[in-house]
Amino acid sequence: MAALDPVKPPKTSLVVAAAALVDRDGRLLVQQRPEGLAMAGLWEFPGGKLEPGETPEMALIRELDEELGIAVDQACLAPACFASDMLGDRHLLLLLYVCRKWRGTPIARHASALDWVRPVELHALPMPPADKPLIGLLEALI
């Protein structure tokens, strides 16, 4: 994780909501970033940027529908943890929710691949720097 510089504040902030989708076997869904995007090939939790006027929950419900084709009720999103990191000159605040109930079967609409993995298996996956500190917390929660 990049350190925040107290002397030089970030130019902008980026708030992202993501989901740790947990199946009945205690596995988590991760998606692989496609070629042509920043951090292509890395595995991440599904989700995305908040649009103006959206709450994190609204954004996550929208993103899960767009990215995976699943429907999630806000009541099924449990705030779990967050990460704070620098992305170039922007500050990233990643809000991670745990979700155990959704409608539909996840499909990779905007990702190269999807995979269901046990929390401990996340350590071996190449993931964005902001996601890495969340792994231990997920191991304790799931």
Order of alpha helices (4+ residues) and beta strands (2+ residues): beta-beta-beta-beta-alpha-beta-beta-beta-alpha
